[in-house]
Amino acid sequence: MSSIIQALQTNHLLWRATDAEHSGEHQLSSGYALLDAKLDGGWPDKGVIELQSSRLGIGEVRLLLPALKAMAHHETHSQRLYLWVNPPGRLNGQALSAADIPLSQTLIARDLTQEQAFWVAEQSLRSGCCCAVILWCDELSPSQAKRLQLAAKEGSSLNVVLRPPSAISQSLPVSMRMRLNSDEYGLKVDITKRVGGYPVMPFALDMTQTWPQLTQKRKVTQLAKVKAFKAKGER
């Protein structure tokens, strides 16, 4: 075997098709059966996941909560921290608690510059103190993404980077990349990259079984529209 190829394999920079047989050995269930099936098991348990949302607040955090909950009950993660870096709004403590995310192990770093947010995320991942670091950022260079990926691997941590639509065209060295759009029953998901996996056609992820309030809100909205229509017709 070529010494160059051997060096690439040693540093995990070369993927072979035969590696796909073992792709589920270190994965974390997403909590959604369809998504797990599309990902051949679930999220990677370490590394960087890039989520590109069409707009803020369409369910990107809701998508992550079941996996974060699973971490809290896993023996290797149960005492580790959850770090939220530069969330665009105030996190709802009651919602996190209801999702079984331990608030005593939850840290929030707010109002940081892009440079500060990146530094905090990188150091926290590398320290091994965090099982998950969720980072919101507008700008992230390929070299920064690679540093986050290496830090996450070194600290056996999962880093989720949430980015705006303007970042979609930029390719970054991450473990997984998804584009998210809103859907009346959950999210429309387009998996544009996953290391060690094959391409997946875009699909709709129904989240109402895990989050039944989505269906309840939809019924209330429909009922309100019907009442408004009837009231208009009676005038």
Residue frames as a rotation matrix with the C-alpha (Angstrom) as fourth column:
MET 1
0.576 0.818 0.000 0.00
0.818 -0.576 0.000 0.00
0.000 0.000 -1.000 0.00
SER 2
0.080 -0.533 0.842 1.25
0.425 -0.746 -0.513 3.47
0.901 0.399 0.167 -0.86
SER 3
-0.599 -0.388 -0.700 2.76
0.793 -0.172 -0.584 5.32
0.106 -0.905 0.411 2.08
ILE 4
-0.921 0.313 0.231 0.64
-0.290 -0.949 0.126 8.37
0.259 0.049 0.965 1.20
ILE 5
-0.027 0.961 -0.276 -2.59
-0.312 0.254 0.916 6.32
0.950 0.111 0.292 1.29
GLN 6
-0.044 -0.070 -0.997 -1.50
0.766 0.638 -0.079 4.71
0.641 -0.767 0.025 4.56
ALA 7
-0.908 -0.349 -0.232 -0.86
0.417 -0.701 -0.578 8.14
0.040 -0.622 0.782 6.09
LEU 8
-0.632 0.745 0.214 -4.28
-0.546 -0.624 0.559 9.38
0.550 0.237 0.801 4.97
GLN 9
0.195 0.712 -0.675 -6.01
0.084 0.673 0.735 6.35
0.977 -0.200 0.071 6.51
THR 10
-0.378 -0.439 -0.815 -4.06
0.828 0.234 -0.510 6.69
0.415 -0.868 0.274 9.74
ASN 11
-0.973 -0.024 -0.231 -5.21
0.126 -0.889 -0.440 10.31
-0.195 -0.457 0.868 10.09
HIS 12
-0.253 0.961 0.113 -8.81
0.678 0.260 -0.688 9.43
-0.690 -0.097 -0.717 9.15
LEU 13
-0.266 0.090 -0.960 -8.62
-0.464 -0.885 0.045 11.56
-0.845 0.457 0.277 5.99
LEU 14
-0.734 0.031 -0.679 -9.51
-0.627 0.354 0.694 8.75
0.262 0.935 -0.241 3.60
TRP 15
-0.050 0.799 0.600 -12.85
-0.711 0.393 -0.583 6.93
-0.701 -0.456 0.548 3.52
ARG 16
-0.945 -0.207 -0.254 -13.32
-0.324 0.708 0.628 3.49
0.050 0.675 -0.736 1.97
ALA 17
-0.171 0.952 -0.253 -16.66
-0.711 0.059 0.701 2.02
0.682 0.300 0.667 0.89
THR 18
-0.147 0.076 -0.986 -16.10
0.361 0.932 0.018 -0.94
0.921 -0.354 -0.164 3.21
ASP 19
-0.972 -0.231 -0.038 -16.13
0.129 -0.391 -0.911 1.47
0.196 -0.891 0.410 6.15
ALA 20
-0.423 0.884 0.200 -19.88
-0.733 -0.464 0.498 1.96
0.533 0.064 0.844 5.60
GLU 21
0.030 0.423 -0.905 -20.48
0.169 0.891 0.422 -1.48
0.985 -0.166 -0.045 7.12
HIS 22
-0.305 -0.254 -0.918 -19.33
0.917 0.180 -0.355 -0.12
0.256 -0.950 0.178 10.47
SER 23
-0.614 0.005 0.789 -20.90
0.119 -0.988 0.098 3.34
0.780 0.154 0.606 10.19
GLY 24
0.393 0.882 0.259 -23.49
-0.186 -0.199 0.962 2.60
0.901 -0.426 0.086 12.92
GLU 25
0.065 -0.412 -0.909 -21.01
0.765 0.606 -0.220 1.61
0.641 -0.681 0.355 15.63
HIS 26
-0.659 -0.340 -0.671 -20.62
0.700 -0.604 -0.381 5.14
-0.276 -0.720 0.636 16.96
GLN 27
-0.648 0.529 0.548 -23.94
0.125 -0.635 0.762 6.80
0.751 0.562 0.346 16.27
LEU 28
-0.906 0.381 -0.186 -26.58
0.091 -0.254 -0.963 8.47
-0.414 -0.889 0.195 18.38
SER 29
-0.348 0.853 0.389 -30.27
0.937 0.298 0.184 7.94
0.041 0.429 -0.902 17.69
SER 30
-0.868 0.069 0.492 -31.99
0.061 -0.968 0.244 11.15
0.493 0.241 0.836 16.61
GLY 31
-0.746 0.666 0.005 -35.23
-0.014 -0.008 -1.000 10.09
-0.666 -0.746 0.015 18.28
TYR 32
0.217 0.775 -0.593 -37.01
-0.787 -0.220 -0.576 10.07
-0.577 0.592 0.563 14.90
ALA 33
0.248 -0.104 0.963 -37.32
0.152 0.986 0.068 6.65
-0.957 0.130 0.260 13.22
LEU 34
0.911 0.148 0.384 -37.37
0.392 -0.029 -0.919 8.03
-0.125 0.989 -0.085 9.68
LEU 35
0.724 -0.689 0.035 -34.31
-0.661 -0.707 -0.251 10.22
0.198 0.159 -0.967 10.21
ASP 36
0.128 -0.679 0.723 -32.40
-0.610 0.521 0.597 7.35
-0.782 -0.518 -0.348 11.83
ALA 37
0.500 0.124 0.857 -33.22
0.440 0.816 -0.375 5.19
-0.745 0.565 0.353 8.80
LYS 38
0.976 -0.127 0.177 -32.01
0.091 -0.502 -0.860 7.87
0.198 0.856 -0.478 6.39
LEU 39
0.449 -0.844 0.292 -28.79
-0.866 -0.492 -0.091 8.25
0.221 -0.212 -0.952 8.40
ASP 40
0.226 -0.327 -0.918 -28.21
-0.101 0.929 -0.356 4.49
0.969 0.173 0.177 8.76
GLY 41
-0.153 -0.232 -0.960 -28.50
0.823 0.507 -0.254 4.71
0.546 -0.830 0.113 12.54
GLY 42
0.746 0.460 -0.480 -28.58
0.653 -0.645 0.397 8.35
-0.127 -0.610 -0.782 13.59
TRP 43
0.886 -0.443 0.138 -26.35
-0.417 -0.890 -0.185 11.33
0.205 0.106 -0.973 14.26
PRO 44
0.056 -0.920 -0.388 -22.59
0.262 0.388 -0.884 10.87
0.964 -0.052 0.263 14.60
ASP 45
0.722 0.261 -0.641 -21.80
0.656 0.037 0.754 10.77
0.220 -0.965 -0.144 18.33
LYS 46
0.185 -0.670 -0.719 -18.86
0.419 -0.608 0.675 13.15
-0.889 -0.426 0.168 17.86
GLY 47
-0.613 -0.413 0.673 -17.71
0.785 -0.224 0.578 15.67
-0.088 0.883 0.461 15.29
VAL 48
-0.766 0.282 -0.578 -19.50
-0.194 -0.958 -0.211 18.64
-0.613 -0.050 0.789 13.70
ILE 49
-0.249 0.784 0.568 -23.06
0.941 0.335 -0.050 18.69
-0.229 0.522 -0.821 12.38
GLU 50
-0.961 -0.062 -0.268 -23.95
-0.002 -0.972 0.234 21.75
-0.275 0.226 0.935 10.32
LEU 51
-0.148 0.971 0.188 -27.63
0.907 0.209 -0.366 22.72
-0.395 0.116 -0.912 10.20
GLN 52
-0.990 -0.143 0.008 -28.63
0.129 -0.866 0.482 25.39
-0.062 0.478 0.876 7.68
SER 53
-0.278 0.952 -0.131 -32.13
0.732 0.122 -0.671 26.70
-0.622 -0.282 -0.730 8.48
SER 54
-0.219 0.291 0.931 -34.21
0.837 -0.434 0.333 28.64
0.501 0.852 -0.149 5.99
ARG 55
0.026 0.140 0.990 -35.09
-0.337 -0.931 0.141 30.90
0.941 -0.337 0.023 8.92
LEU 56
-0.870 -0.436 0.231 -34.75
-0.324 0.154 -0.933 30.91
0.372 -0.887 -0.275 12.69
GLY 57
-0.646 0.573 0.504 -37.15
-0.595 0.034 -0.803 29.03
-0.477 -0.819 0.319 14.93
ILE 58
-0.023 0.676 -0.737 -38.60
-0.923 0.269 0.276 26.52
0.385 0.686 0.617 12.46
GLY 59
0.904 0.398 0.156 -37.80
-0.424 0.795 0.433 23.56
0.048 -0.458 0.888 14.73
GLU 60
0.274 -0.884 -0.380 -34.04
-0.322 0.288 -0.902 23.17
0.906 0.369 -0.206 14.56
VAL 61
-0.563 -0.434 0.704 -33.70
-0.793 0.044 -0.607 22.92
0.233 -0.900 -0.369 18.36
ARG 62
0.365 0.788 0.495 -36.73
-0.828 0.518 -0.214 20.62
-0.425 -0.332 0.842 18.56
LEU 63
0.723 -0.159 -0.672 -34.91
-0.424 0.666 -0.613 18.37
0.545 0.729 0.414 16.08
LEU 64
-0.225 -0.968 -0.115 -31.93
-0.371 0.195 -0.908 18.05
0.901 -0.161 -0.402 18.44
LEU 65
-0.033 0.193 0.981 -33.65
-0.975 -0.220 0.010 17.61
0.218 -0.956 0.195 21.80
PRO 66
0.919 0.394 0.021 -34.33
-0.387 0.887 0.251 13.83
0.080 -0.239 0.968 21.69
ALA 67
0.472 -0.822 -0.320 -30.64
0.364 0.512 -0.778 13.12
0.803 0.251 0.541 21.00
LEU 68
-0.347 -0.575 0.741 -29.53
-0.444 -0.595 -0.670 15.54
0.826 -0.561 -0.049 23.71
LYS 69
0.440 0.587 0.680 -31.93
-0.892 0.197 0.407 13.80
0.105 -0.785 0.610 26.10
ALA 70
0.921 -0.114 -0.373 -30.39
0.063 0.987 -0.147 10.43
0.385 0.111 0.916 25.19
MET 71
-0.031 -0.991 0.131 -26.96
0.043 -0.132 -0.990 11.81
0.999 -0.025 0.047 26.04
ALA 72
-0.096 0.044 0.994 -28.15
-0.874 -0.481 -0.063 12.72
0.476 -0.875 0.084 29.53
HIS 73
0.692 0.446 0.567 -29.01
-0.671 0.687 0.280 9.06
-0.265 -0.574 0.775 30.19
HIS 74
0.740 -0.524 -0.421 -25.86
0.048 0.666 -0.744 7.60
0.671 0.531 0.518 28.66
GLU 75
0.820 -0.377 -0.430 -23.21
0.540 0.265 0.799 6.50
-0.187 -0.888 0.421 31.13
THR 76
-0.169 -0.967 0.191 -20.36
0.984 -0.153 0.095 8.21
-0.063 0.204 0.977 29.26
HIS 77
-0.508 0.025 0.861 -22.23
0.375 -0.893 0.248 11.53
0.775 0.449 0.445 28.98
SER 78
0.302 0.871 -0.387 -24.45
0.757 0.027 0.653 11.69
0.579 -0.490 -0.651 32.07
GLN 79
0.415 -0.192 -0.890 -22.19
0.756 -0.471 0.454 14.05
-0.506 -0.861 -0.050 34.04
ARG 80
-0.627 -0.713 0.314 -21.00
0.757 -0.462 0.462 16.19
-0.184 0.527 0.829 31.16
LEU 81
-0.385 0.404 -0.830 -22.19
0.113 -0.872 -0.477 19.67
-0.916 -0.277 0.290 30.21
TYR 82
0.182 0.476 0.860 -24.43
0.981 -0.031 -0.190 21.11
-0.064 0.879 -0.473 27.50
LEU 83
-0.469 -0.413 -0.781 -23.16
0.365 -0.895 0.254 24.44
-0.804 -0.166 0.570 26.18
TRP 84
0.463 0.646 0.607 -25.31
0.875 -0.224 -0.429 26.78
-0.142 0.730 -0.669 24.07
VAL 85
-0.469 -0.779 -0.416 -23.23
0.620 -0.626 0.473 29.49
-0.628 -0.036 0.777 22.39
ASN 86
-0.899 0.077 -0.430 -24.83
-0.246 -0.903 0.352 32.72
-0.362 0.422 0.831 21.12
PRO 87
-0.437 0.825 0.359 -28.44
0.868 0.491 -0.072 31.51
-0.236 0.280 -0.931 20.87
PRO 88
-0.743 0.110 0.660 -30.47
0.334 -0.794 0.507 34.16
0.580 0.597 0.554 18.97
GLY 89
0.171 0.815 0.554 -33.15
-0.429 -0.445 0.786 34.23
0.887 -0.372 0.273 21.67
ARG 90
-0.334 -0.240 0.911 -33.61
-0.942 0.093 -0.321 33.20
-0.008 -0.966 -0.257 25.28
LEU 91
-0.692 0.054 -0.720 -33.71
-0.116 0.976 0.185 29.45
0.712 0.212 -0.669 25.79
ASN 92
0.270 0.881 0.388 -36.83
-0.739 -0.069 0.671 28.18
0.618 -0.468 0.632 27.53
GLY 93
-0.682 -0.616 0.395 -35.68
-0.712 0.435 -0.551 26.43
0.167 -0.657 -0.735 30.69
GLN 94
-0.037 0.765 0.643 -39.06
-0.667 0.460 -0.586 24.76
-0.744 -0.450 0.493 31.18
ALA 95
0.770 0.305 -0.561 -38.92
-0.637 0.419 -0.647 23.32
0.038 0.855 0.517 27.66
LEU 96
-0.140 -0.906 -0.400 -35.41
-0.678 0.382 -0.628 21.98
0.722 0.183 -0.668 28.23
SER 97
-0.677 -0.067 0.733 -36.44
-0.691 0.401 -0.602 20.49
-0.254 -0.914 -0.317 31.55
ALA 98
0.379 0.904 0.200 -39.54
-0.684 0.419 -0.598 18.93
-0.624 0.089 0.776 29.98
ALA 99
0.702 -0.211 -0.680 -37.23
-0.537 0.472 -0.700 17.34
0.469 0.856 0.218 27.40
ASP 100
0.950 -0.302 -0.081 -35.15
0.272 0.671 0.690 15.87
-0.155 -0.677 0.719 30.26
ILE 101
0.209 -0.902 0.378 -32.15
0.370 -0.285 -0.884 18.10
0.905 0.324 0.274 29.57
PRO 102
0.302 -0.082 -0.950 -30.56
0.953 0.047 0.299 18.59
0.020 -0.996 0.093 33.03
LEU 103
0.829 0.081 0.553 -30.55
0.163 -0.981 -0.102 22.33
0.534 0.175 -0.827 33.75
SER 104
0.833 -0.553 0.023 -27.80
-0.147 -0.180 0.973 21.88
-0.534 -0.813 -0.231 36.35
GLN 105
-0.043 -0.867 0.497 -25.52
0.538 0.399 0.742 20.80
-0.842 0.300 0.449 33.49
THR 106
0.426 0.312 0.849 -26.66
0.896 -0.275 -0.349 23.47
0.124 0.910 -0.397 31.05
LEU 107
-0.240 -0.576 -0.782 -24.49
0.516 -0.758 0.400 26.50
-0.823 -0.307 0.479 30.30
ILE 108
0.676 0.474 0.564 -25.30
0.735 -0.372 -0.567 29.47
-0.059 0.798 -0.600 28.05
ALA 109
-0.433 -0.803 -0.410 -22.73
0.612 -0.596 0.520 31.85
-0.661 -0.026 0.750 26.54
ARG 110
0.527 0.773 0.353 -24.47
0.822 -0.357 -0.444 34.93
-0.217 0.525 -0.823 25.14
ASP 111
0.985 0.028 -0.169 -23.66
-0.007 -0.980 -0.200 38.22
-0.171 0.198 -0.965 23.41
LEU 112
0.138 -0.981 0.135 -20.25
0.281 0.169 0.945 37.10
-0.950 -0.092 0.299 22.15
THR 113
0.131 -0.203 -0.970 -18.53
-0.879 -0.476 -0.019 38.29
-0.458 0.856 -0.241 19.00
GLN 114
0.861 0.174 -0.478 -18.08
-0.434 0.742 -0.511 35.74
0.266 0.647 0.714 16.24
GLU 115
-0.031 -0.969 -0.244 -14.43
-0.400 0.236 -0.885 35.35
0.916 0.070 -0.396 17.20
GLN 116
-0.539 -0.133 0.832 -15.23
-0.842 0.051 -0.538 34.92
0.029 -0.990 -0.140 20.89
ALA 117
0.496 0.820 0.285 -18.03
-0.797 0.560 -0.226 32.42
-0.345 -0.115 0.931 20.15
PHE 118
0.667 -0.319 -0.674 -15.71
-0.328 0.687 -0.649 30.31
0.670 0.653 0.354 18.01
TRP 119
-0.410 -0.896 0.169 -13.00
-0.522 0.078 -0.849 30.34
0.748 -0.436 -0.500 20.70
VAL 120
-0.277 0.393 0.877 -15.44
-0.918 0.162 -0.363 29.33
-0.284 -0.905 0.316 23.45
ALA 121
0.772 0.623 -0.124 -16.86
-0.626 0.714 -0.314 26.51
-0.107 0.320 0.941 21.32
GLU 122
0.401 -0.693 -0.599 -13.43
-0.323 0.505 -0.801 25.17
0.857 0.514 -0.022 20.33
GLN 123
-0.589 -0.688 0.423 -12.01
-0.616 0.045 -0.786 25.19
0.522 -0.724 -0.451 23.85
SER 124
-0.034 0.671 0.740 -15.14
-0.923 0.263 -0.281 23.64
-0.383 -0.693 0.611 25.34
LEU 125
0.831 0.311 -0.461 -15.15
-0.505 0.769 -0.392 20.82
0.232 0.559 0.796 22.79
ARG 126
0.108 -0.900 -0.422 -11.47
-0.284 0.379 -0.881 20.06
0.953 0.215 -0.214 23.27
SER 127
-0.359 -0.290 0.887 -11.73
-0.894 -0.167 -0.416 20.07
0.268 -0.943 -0.199 27.08
GLY 128
-0.691 0.166 -0.704 -13.88
0.093 0.986 0.140 16.95
0.717 0.031 -0.697 27.13
CYS 129
-0.933 0.352 -0.071 -16.19
0.012 -0.167 -0.986 18.56
-0.359 -0.921 0.152 29.71
CYS 130
-0.228 0.882 -0.413 -19.08
-0.794 -0.414 -0.445 18.94
-0.563 0.227 0.795 27.24
CYS 131
-0.346 0.208 0.915 -21.09
0.409 0.911 -0.052 16.19
-0.844 0.356 -0.400 25.62
ALA 132
0.139 0.427 0.894 -22.61
0.987 -0.130 -0.091 18.74
0.077 0.895 -0.440 23.23
VAL 133
-0.540 -0.263 -0.799 -21.86
0.290 -0.950 0.116 22.30
-0.790 -0.169 0.590 22.14
ILE 134
0.242 0.696 0.676 -24.56
0.955 -0.049 -0.292 24.06
-0.170 0.716 -0.677 20.11
LEU 135
-0.521 -0.602 -0.605 -23.18
0.416 -0.798 0.436 27.10
-0.745 -0.024 0.666 18.29
TRP 136
0.689 0.666 0.285 -25.04
0.631 -0.359 -0.688 29.75
-0.356 0.654 -0.668 16.31
CYS 137
-0.250 -0.791 -0.558 -22.84
0.200 -0.606 0.770 31.66
-0.947 0.081 0.310 13.88
ASP 138
0.765 0.494 -0.412 -23.13
-0.227 -0.393 -0.891 33.59
-0.603 0.776 -0.188 10.62
GLU 139
0.564 -0.664 -0.491 -19.57
-0.717 -0.099 -0.690 33.16
0.409 0.741 -0.532 9.42
LEU 140
0.558 -0.466 0.686 -17.35
-0.278 0.674 0.684 30.09
-0.782 -0.573 0.247 9.67
SER 141
0.199 -0.582 -0.788 -14.30
-0.980 -0.116 -0.162 29.51
0.003 0.805 -0.593 7.49
PRO 142
0.690 0.008 -0.723 -13.15
-0.232 0.949 -0.212 26.05
0.685 0.314 0.657 6.33
SER 143
-0.387 -0.905 -0.178 -10.11
-0.019 0.201 -0.979 26.30
0.922 -0.376 -0.095 8.61
GLN 144
-0.549 0.270 0.791 -12.31
-0.828 -0.307 -0.470 27.14
0.116 -0.913 0.392 11.62
ALA 145
0.580 0.807 -0.110 -14.67
-0.798 0.590 0.125 24.27
0.166 0.016 0.986 10.80
LYS 146
0.326 -0.547 -0.771 -11.71
-0.015 0.812 -0.583 21.89
0.945 0.202 0.257 10.63
ARG 147
-0.718 -0.603 0.348 -10.48
-0.317 -0.161 -0.935 23.10
0.619 -0.782 -0.076 14.04
LEU 148
-0.098 0.776 0.623 -13.95
-0.992 -0.024 -0.126 22.52
-0.083 -0.630 0.772 15.53
GLN 149
0.703 0.347 -0.621 -14.05
-0.494 0.866 -0.075 19.06
0.512 0.359 0.781 13.96
LEU 150
-0.134 -0.853 -0.505 -10.65
0.061 0.501 -0.863 18.14
0.989 -0.147 -0.015 15.42
ALA 151
-0.724 -0.093 0.684 -11.58
-0.613 -0.368 -0.699 19.59
0.316 -0.925 0.209 18.84
ALA 152
0.296 0.926 0.233 -14.85
-0.954 0.277 0.112 17.62
0.040 -0.256 0.966 18.88
LYS 153
0.587 -0.161 -0.794 -13.05
-0.146 0.943 -0.299 14.39
0.797 0.291 0.530 18.00
GLU 154
-0.487 -0.873 -0.034 -10.38
-0.058 0.071 -0.996 15.04
0.872 -0.483 -0.085 20.63
GLY 155
-0.776 0.220 0.591 -12.93
-0.630 -0.284 -0.722 15.75
0.009 -0.933 0.360 23.36
SER 156
-0.861 0.504 -0.065 -15.39
0.483 0.851 0.205 13.04
0.159 0.145 -0.977 22.18
SER 157
-0.466 0.688 -0.557 -18.03
0.125 -0.571 -0.811 15.76
-0.876 -0.447 0.180 21.90
LEU 158
-0.113 0.529 0.841 -20.79
0.992 0.113 0.062 16.63
-0.062 0.841 -0.537 19.46
ASN 159
-0.685 -0.121 -0.718 -20.77
0.132 -0.990 0.040 20.13
-0.716 -0.067 0.695 17.96
VAL 160
0.094 0.762 0.640 -23.90
0.974 0.063 -0.218 21.39
-0.206 0.644 -0.737 16.22
VAL 161
-0.809 -0.381 -0.448 -23.39
0.253 -0.913 0.320 24.57
-0.531 0.146 0.835 14.19
LEU 162
0.220 0.944 0.248 -26.52
0.831 -0.048 -0.554 26.44
-0.511 0.328 -0.795 13.14
ARG 163
-0.773 -0.584 -0.250 -26.08
0.307 -0.688 0.658 28.77
-0.556 0.432 0.710 10.19
PRO 164
0.041 0.812 -0.582 -28.29
-0.331 -0.538 -0.775 31.03
-0.943 0.224 0.247 8.01
PRO 165
0.751 0.355 0.556 -29.33
0.354 0.495 -0.794 30.33
-0.557 0.793 0.246 4.38
SER 166
0.831 -0.452 -0.324 -26.62
-0.556 -0.677 -0.483 32.65
-0.001 0.581 -0.814 3.05
ALA 167
-0.076 -0.924 0.375 -24.04
-0.861 0.251 0.443 30.04
-0.503 -0.289 -0.814 4.11
ILE 168
0.670 0.473 0.572 -25.55
-0.238 0.867 -0.439 27.20
-0.704 0.158 0.693 2.09
SER 169
0.936 -0.258 -0.240 -23.19
-0.210 0.138 -0.968 27.50
0.283 0.956 0.075 -0.88
GLN 170
0.111 -0.960 0.258 -20.04
-0.933 -0.190 -0.307 27.26
0.343 -0.206 -0.916 1.24
SER 171
0.662 0.045 -0.748 -18.60
0.003 0.998 0.062 23.77
0.750 -0.043 0.660 1.69
LEU 172
0.236 -0.545 0.804 -17.07
-0.947 -0.314 0.066 23.03
0.217 -0.777 -0.590 5.09
PRO 173
-0.450 -0.481 -0.753 -15.10
-0.291 0.876 -0.385 20.02
0.844 0.046 -0.534 6.40
VAL 174
-0.289 0.472 0.833 -17.82
-0.950 -0.031 -0.311 18.69
-0.121 -0.881 0.458 8.73
SER 175
-0.870 -0.015 0.492 -19.21
-0.087 0.988 -0.124 15.25
-0.485 -0.151 -0.862 9.57
MET 176
-0.348 0.838 0.420 -22.72
0.924 0.382 0.002 16.09
-0.159 0.389 -0.908 8.37
ARG 177
-0.944 0.127 -0.305 -24.59
-0.154 -0.986 0.068 18.94
-0.292 0.111 0.950 6.74
MET 178
-0.374 0.892 0.252 -28.36
0.907 0.408 -0.099 19.42
-0.191 0.192 -0.963 6.50
ARG 179
-0.918 0.282 0.278 -30.62
-0.172 -0.917 0.361 22.05
0.356 0.283 0.890 4.99
LEU 180
-0.633 0.720 -0.284 -33.85
0.704 0.383 -0.598 22.57
-0.322 -0.579 -0.749 6.92
ASN 181
-0.813 0.509 0.283 -37.10
-0.258 -0.750 0.608 24.14
0.522 0.422 0.742 5.75
SER 182
-0.656 0.617 0.435 -40.40
-0.575 -0.034 -0.818 24.45
-0.490 -0.786 0.377 7.55
ASP 183
-0.740 0.527 -0.418 -43.22
-0.006 0.616 0.788 21.96
0.673 0.585 -0.453 7.04
GLU 184
0.004 0.831 0.556 -46.70
-0.715 -0.386 0.582 21.90
0.699 -0.400 0.593 8.55
TYR 185
0.910 0.335 -0.243 -45.98
-0.108 0.759 0.642 18.61
0.400 -0.559 0.727 10.33
GLY 186
0.668 -0.728 -0.154 -42.30
0.504 0.290 0.814 19.19
-0.547 -0.622 0.561 11.13
LEU 187
0.117 -0.732 -0.671 -39.36
-0.469 -0.636 0.613 19.84
-0.875 0.243 -0.418 8.83
LYS 188
0.997 -0.044 -0.067 -38.29
-0.045 0.392 -0.919 19.33
0.067 0.919 0.388 5.27
VAL 189
0.467 -0.862 0.196 -34.79
-0.244 0.088 0.966 17.84
-0.850 -0.499 -0.169 5.41
ASP 190
0.921 -0.322 -0.221 -32.11
-0.173 0.171 -0.970 17.81
0.350 0.931 0.102 2.75
ILE 191
0.647 -0.744 0.166 -28.96
0.106 0.304 0.947 15.91
-0.755 -0.595 0.276 3.78
THR 192
0.915 -0.278 -0.293 -26.26
-0.386 -0.389 -0.836 17.41
0.119 0.878 -0.464 1.57
LYS 193
-0.037 -0.958 -0.286 -23.26
-0.569 0.255 -0.782 15.73
0.822 0.134 -0.554 3.19
ARG 194
0.782 0.094 0.616 -22.48
-0.597 0.396 0.698 12.87
-0.178 -0.913 0.366 5.55
VAL 195
-0.203 -0.964 -0.169 -19.10
-0.976 0.214 -0.048 11.25
0.083 0.155 -0.984 5.96
GLY 196
-0.919 -0.256 0.300 -19.14
-0.290 0.954 -0.074 7.53
-0.267 -0.155 -0.951 5.19
GLY 197
-0.189 0.928 0.322 -22.63
0.246 0.362 -0.899 7.63
-0.951 -0.091 -0.296 3.72
TYR 198
-0.660 0.052 0.749 -24.41
0.751 0.085 0.655 7.75
-0.030 0.995 -0.095 0.40
PRO 199
-0.925 0.337 0.177 -26.58
-0.286 -0.922 0.263 10.62
0.252 0.192 0.948 -0.94
VAL 200
-0.597 0.792 -0.124 -30.14
0.682 0.420 -0.598 10.86
-0.421 -0.442 -0.792 0.42
MET 201
-0.446 0.536 0.716 -33.10
0.534 -0.483 0.694 12.37
0.718 0.692 -0.071 -1.42
PRO 202
-0.855 0.194 0.481 -34.82
-0.439 -0.765 -0.471 15.29
0.276 -0.613 0.740 0.41
PHE 203
-0.420 0.729 -0.540 -37.73
0.576 0.674 0.463 14.19
0.702 -0.117 -0.703 2.60
ALA 204
0.042 0.542 0.839 -40.38
-0.548 -0.690 0.473 15.49
0.836 -0.480 0.268 5.01
LEU 205
-0.786 -0.345 -0.513 -39.85
0.252 0.578 -0.776 14.62
0.564 -0.740 -0.368 8.66
ASP 206
0.286 0.943 0.169 -43.10
-0.040 -0.165 0.985 14.25
0.957 -0.289 -0.010 10.59
MET 207
-0.763 -0.644 0.053 -42.38
-0.012 -0.068 -0.998 15.39
0.646 -0.762 0.045 14.16
THR 208
-0.073 0.845 0.530 -45.95
-0.730 -0.407 0.549 15.23
0.679 -0.347 0.647 15.51
GLN 209
0.554 0.254 -0.793 -45.51
0.233 0.867 0.441 11.88
0.799 -0.429 0.421 17.27
THR 210
-0.320 -0.758 -0.568 -42.63
0.856 0.025 -0.517 13.25
0.406 -0.652 0.641 19.34
TRP 211
-0.955 0.023 -0.295 -44.15
0.106 -0.905 -0.412 16.73
-0.277 -0.424 0.862 19.57
PRO 212
-0.392 0.881 0.264 -47.98
0.920 0.376 0.110 16.27
-0.002 0.286 -0.958 19.47
GLN 213
0.036 0.406 -0.913 -48.48
0.434 -0.829 -0.352 19.97
-0.900 -0.384 -0.206 20.21
LEU 214
-0.878 -0.354 -0.321 -47.54
-0.140 -0.452 0.881 20.67
-0.457 0.819 0.347 16.59
THR 215
-0.721 0.682 0.126 -50.74
0.525 0.418 0.742 18.95
0.453 0.601 -0.659 15.46
GLN 216
-0.021 0.730 -0.684 -52.74
0.957 -0.185 -0.226 20.62
-0.291 -0.659 -0.694 18.22
LYS 217
-0.383 -0.193 -0.903 -51.55
0.111 -0.980 0.163 24.08
-0.917 -0.038 0.397 17.16
ARG 218
-0.999 0.012 -0.036 -52.38
-0.037 -0.057 0.998 23.31
0.009 0.998 0.057 13.55
LYS 219
-0.401 0.913 -0.081 -55.94
0.853 0.404 0.332 22.28
0.335 0.064 -0.940 14.51
VAL 220
0.025 0.366 -0.930 -56.40
0.706 -0.665 -0.243 25.46
-0.708 -0.651 -0.275 16.53
THR 221
-0.706 -0.359 -0.610 -55.15
-0.134 -0.778 0.614 27.57
-0.695 0.516 0.501 13.62
GLN 222
-0.908 0.405 0.111 -57.50
0.251 0.311 0.917 25.80
0.336 0.860 -0.384 11.18
LEU 223
-0.134 0.897 -0.422 -60.44
0.991 0.125 -0.048 26.24
0.010 -0.425 -0.905 13.55
ALA 224
-0.191 -0.001 -0.982 -59.69
0.356 -0.932 -0.068 29.94
-0.915 -0.363 0.178 13.91
LYS 225
-0.947 -0.189 -0.261 -59.61
-0.173 -0.387 0.906 30.33
-0.272 0.902 0.334 10.12
VAL 226
-0.633 0.773 0.046 -62.96
0.641 0.490 0.590 28.54
0.434 0.403 -0.806 9.77
LYS 227
0.036 0.651 -0.758 -64.56
0.912 -0.332 -0.242 30.77
-0.409 -0.682 -0.606 12.42
ALA 228
-0.474 -0.290 -0.831 -63.15
0.033 -0.949 0.312 33.89
-0.880 0.121 0.460 10.78
PHE 229
-0.992 0.118 0.034 -64.49
0.042 0.071 0.997 32.77
0.115 0.991 -0.075 7.38
LYS 230
-0.307 0.938 -0.161 -67.97
0.904 0.340 0.260 32.08
0.299 -0.066 -0.952 8.80
ALA 231
-0.026 0.264 -0.964 -68.02
0.663 -0.718 -0.215 35.41
-0.748 -0.644 -0.156 10.63
LYS 232
-0.803 -0.334 -0.494 -67.09
-0.129 -0.712 0.690 37.18
-0.582 0.618 0.529 7.41
GLY 233
-0.870 0.483 0.100 -69.89
0.294 0.347 0.890 35.41
0.396 0.804 -0.444 5.52
GLU 234
-0.145 0.860 -0.488 -72.50
0.989 0.123 -0.077 36.40
-0.006 -0.495 -0.869 8.10
ARG 235
-0.568 -0.117 -0.815 -71.79
0.306 -0.949 -0.077 40.08
-0.764 -0.293 0.574 7.70
